[in-house]
C-alpha cells in the first residue's frame, strides 16, 4: 500500500492510537498515574476522602462513620498538535516512511502526558495538594499521624554518601533499601498502615542518576568500599523494584520512590476530551488547495497531584 493510499484510509488513526497505547504501557505513567477520562466539563473534582473504617466486633448498635473529604480540582486546558506532509513527499515514498512518522507523531501524545506530570513533580515542593500542604512535604497531616514524603540524610542516614553527584551502586541500593520501610510506617487516622499491601515500587531518577540506579537495582552483587562484594539487598526479596529515567526532571541528586500497586496513585491524569485525530488526506479539499496532507490532533486535559503517601522524594547529600 502506498503512503498516499494509507493516508486516505482509517488505518492512520488506528495506527496512531495503537502506537500510543503500546508506548504508554511501557513507561512510568502506567504505574504512577491514575487516568480519568470522559470528564465532561472544564474541570474535574476529586474528593480526597478519609480512609475506610476497619473491621470491628459486632457489639452494640451499628453506626459506621461517614467518609470525610477535601475536594481537589483539576482544570483542563486545550492542547493541539499537527503534522503537514507535502504532496510530493507522499508520492515519492516507497519505503513506508509515513507509517514510521505516524508512530513518531503518536509519541507526542504520550510525551505530552509525561511533560505535564514531570512539570508537576518539578514543582512538587511548592504546589499545594489535597492535604493543604505542598505535595512533597516534611509534615503532612490528613487525619492520621504526621508523615513526611520529603526526606534527606536526617531522616535516612543512608542518603549521606561520599559523593552525592556520583554515588556508588552500593550506596544507592542501601538508600533505596532504607526508604521502602517508610511506606509501611505511614499511618491513617485509625492507626493502620496506609501501604500494608505494597509489594511493587518504582524508583524514578534524573539523567544524572540513571547509570547508578540501573546497577543498584539490577546487579546481583555490589562492590563495597575497601574491596569485595555483597549480595544486592534489593534482589530476591518480597518486593518488586523497578527503575525508570525521567529526562524532564530538573533534579541532580534527588529521586523518588513510589508505590506502583496501589489503587490510588500519586498523580491524576484527566481528560475532558481524549485525543481527537483528524486526517486531511488526498481526498480532502485541504489537500487539493494546499498540495499537502495534514494530520491534526487536539485534546482537553491536565494533571494534578493525587495521594502524597504513595511516593517519597529523597535527596542525596555528601557525608560530612
ABEGO torsion letter per residue (X at the ends): XBAAAAAABAAAAAAAAAAAAAAAAABAAAAABBBBBGBBBABBBBBBBBBBBBBBBBBEBBBBBBBBBBBBBBBBBBBBBBBBBBAAAAAABAAGAAAAAAAAAAAAAAAAAAAAAAAAAAAAAABBBAAGBBABBABBBAGBBBBBABBBAAABAAABBABAABBBAAAAAAAAAAAAAAAAABBBAAGBBAAAABABBBBBBBAAAAAAAAAAAABABBBBBGEEBBBBAABGBABBBBBBBBAABABAABBBBBBAABABBABBBBBABBBBBBBBBAABAAAAAAGBBBBBBBBBBBBBBBBAAABBBBBBBBBX
